[in-house]
């Protein structure tokens, strides 16, 4: 039985800027991260201080609905926008 040959990894290039690095990895050009990293040695990590990216949107609501949301949020002592996000996420999770 022959032992599998482990491919030699290429060194990760040094980039003059983050933009150059992004361009390098984004251009297909045959670049595959498995040529540079041994993913079998990867470990999971937690990054608890990262904040998710948010996008501002405009949402038109009937006044009575907005008033009801504000009352519900006030009774929970949370901002109404936060309550909307929580309720939307809960609804999405239930589907």
Secondary structure, DSSP 8 states (H G I E B T S, - for coil): ---------------SSHHHHHHHHHS-TT--GGGT--GGG------TT-------------HHHHHHHHHHHHHHTS-HHHHHHHHHHHHHHH-
